[in-house]
């Protein structure tokens, strides 16, 4: 049952990512910035042919390989740990959904559609799948840290303070 729920959540997140990208492409001309929540973020439409912060431009074969490895490893651990920590699974769920969401763009379009422009700081423009990936990695790191912290305590290590 958990595997079905996990797969369903992954699918829903991928659909939400793709719908957001379709909407941006249909409603905002390339390069145009439109305020959404003034002072917080604007929407724009950019075509990112690289990785985060537009590094490694036009290296699609490299991104395909990295994506396959990351998604494959994440799926392996999700399957192995399906009855484990819910936080660990949420982290993996977000990583898988984000990786597949951006991979769909790379295969379908040859680039990733980016759209979120933070108004309150100078930061790279990103998309929903990028958010999934970032939050997923943070959750996974915290889950692993807490697991290590707890297992160390159970083995008679230093008590957490």
C-alpha positions as CSV (number, residue, x, y, z in Angstrom):
1,X,0.0,0.0,0.0
2,X,2.8,2.4,0.8
3,X,4.4,1.8,-2.6
4,X,1.2,2.7,-4.3
5,X,0.8,5.9,-2.3
6,X,4.5,6.8,-2.8
7,X,4.1,6.3,-6.6
8,X,0.9,8.3,-6.6
9,X,2.5,11.2,-4.8
10,X,5.4,11.2,-7.2
11,X,3.1,11.2,-10.2
12,X,1.0,14.1,-8.7
13,X,4.1,16.2,-8.1
14,X,5.4,15.6,-11.6
15,X,2.0,16.6,-13.0
16,X,2.0,19.8,-10.9
17,X,5.5,20.7,-12.1
18,X,4.6,20.1,-15.8
19,X,1.4,22.0,-15.5
20,X,3.2,25.0,-14.0
21,X,5.7,24.9,-16.9
22,X,3.0,24.6,-19.5
23,X,1.2,27.6,-18.0
24,X,4.3,29.8,-18.0
25,X,5.2,28.9,-21.6
26,X,1.6,29.7,-22.7
27,X,1.1,32.9,-20.7
28,X,4.5,34.7,-20.4
29,X,6.7,35.6,-23.3
30,X,10.3,34.4,-23.1
31,X,12.4,36.7,-20.9
32,X,9.5,38.8,-19.7
33,X,9.1,39.3,-15.9
34,X,5.7,39.7,-14.4
35,X,5.1,40.6,-10.7
36,X,3.3,37.9,-8.8
37,X,3.7,38.7,-5.1
38,X,5.5,42.1,-5.2
39,X,8.6,42.2,-3.1
40,X,8.6,38.4,-2.8
41,X,8.7,36.8,-6.2
42,X,7.9,37.4,-9.9
43,X,7.2,35.0,-12.7
44,X,9.3,34.9,-15.8
45,X,10.0,32.4,-18.6
46,X,13.5,31.3,-19.1
47,X,15.0,28.3,-21.0
48,X,17.8,26.8,-19.0
49,X,20.0,24.6,-21.1
50,X,22.4,24.0,-18.2
51,X,22.2,22.9,-14.6
52,X,21.6,25.0,-11.5
53,X,22.7,28.6,-12.1
54,X,23.0,27.8,-15.8
55,X,26.3,26.0,-15.4
56,X,27.4,23.3,-17.9
57,X,25.3,24.8,-20.8
58,X,24.3,22.3,-23.6
59,X,25.6,19.2,-21.8
60,X,22.4,17.2,-22.2
61,X,24.1,13.8,-22.3
62,X,25.7,14.6,-18.9
63,X,22.4,15.6,-17.4
64,X,20.7,12.5,-18.7
65,X,23.4,10.3,-17.1
66,X,23.3,12.1,-13.8
67,X,19.5,12.1,-13.7
68,X,19.4,8.3,-14.4
69,X,21.9,7.7,-11.6
70,X,20.2,9.9,-9.1
71,X,16.6,8.7,-9.8
72,X,17.8,5.1,-9.9
73,X,19.6,5.3,-6.6
74,X,16.6,7.2,-5.1
75,X,14.1,4.6,-6.3
76,X,16.3,1.8,-5.0
77,X,16.5,3.3,-1.5
78,X,12.8,4.2,-1.6
79,X,11.9,0.6,-2.4
80,X,14.3,-0.7,0.2
81,X,13.2,1.7,2.9
82,X,9.4,1.9,2.1
83,X,8.5,0.9,5.6
84,X,11.2,3.1,7.2
85,X,11.2,6.7,8.3
86,X,8.4,8.8,6.7
87,X,10.8,11.8,6.5
88,X,13.4,9.7,4.6
89,X,10.7,8.7,2.1
90,X,9.4,12.2,1.7
91,X,12.9,13.4,0.9
92,X,13.3,10.6,-1.7
93,X,9.8,11.3,-3.1
94,X,10.7,14.9,-3.7
95,X,14.1,14.1,-5.3
96,X,12.5,11.5,-7.6
97,X,9.7,13.9,-8.6
98,X,12.0,16.8,-9.2
99,X,14.5,14.8,-11.2
100,X,11.8,13.3,-13.4
101,X,10.1,16.7,-13.8
102,X,13.2,18.4,-15.2
103,X,14.2,15.3,-17.2
104,X,10.9,15.4,-19.0
105,X,11.7,19.0,-20.1
106,X,15.2,18.1,-21.2
107,X,13.9,15.2,-23.3
108,X,10.8,17.0,-24.7
109,X,12.3,20.5,-25.2
110,X,16.1,20.2,-25.0
111,X,16.1,22.6,-22.0
112,X,14.4,23.1,-18.7
113,X,11.6,25.8,-18.2
114,X,12.5,28.1,-15.3
115,X,10.0,30.6,-13.9
116,X,10.4,31.7,-10.3
117,X,12.4,34.9,-9.8
118,X,12.9,35.9,-6.2
119,X,12.5,39.7,-5.8
120,X,14.0,40.1,-2.4
121,X,17.4,38.6,-3.3
122,X,19.7,38.1,-6.2
123,X,19.2,34.4,-6.9
124,X,19.0,32.1,-9.9
125,X,15.6,31.7,-11.5
126,X,14.2,28.2,-10.8
127,X,11.1,26.0,-11.2
128,X,8.9,23.8,-9.2
129,X,11.0,20.7,-9.8
130,X,14.1,22.5,-8.6
131,X,12.1,23.3,-5.4
132,X,11.2,19.7,-5.0
133,X,14.9,18.7,-5.4
134,X,16.2,21.3,-2.9
135,X,13.6,20.6,-0.2
136,X,14.0,16.8,-0.8
137,X,17.8,17.0,-0.3
138,X,17.3,19.1,2.9
139,X,14.7,16.7,4.3
140,X,16.9,13.7,3.4
141,X,20.0,15.3,5.1
142,X,18.0,16.0,8.3
143,X,16.5,12.5,8.3
144,X,19.9,10.9,7.9
145,X,21.4,13.2,10.5
146,X,18.6,12.4,13.0
147,X,18.9,8.7,12.3
148,X,22.6,8.8,12.9
149,X,22.1,10.9,16.0
150,X,19.5,8.5,17.3
151,X,21.5,5.4,16.5
152,X,24.6,6.8,18.1
153,X,22.6,7.5,21.2
154,X,21.2,3.9,21.2
155,X,24.7,2.5,20.9
156,X,25.7,4.3,24.1
157,X,27.3,7.3,22.4
158,X,27.0,10.8,23.7
159,X,23.5,11.8,24.6
160,X,21.9,14.4,22.4
161,X,21.8,17.9,24.0
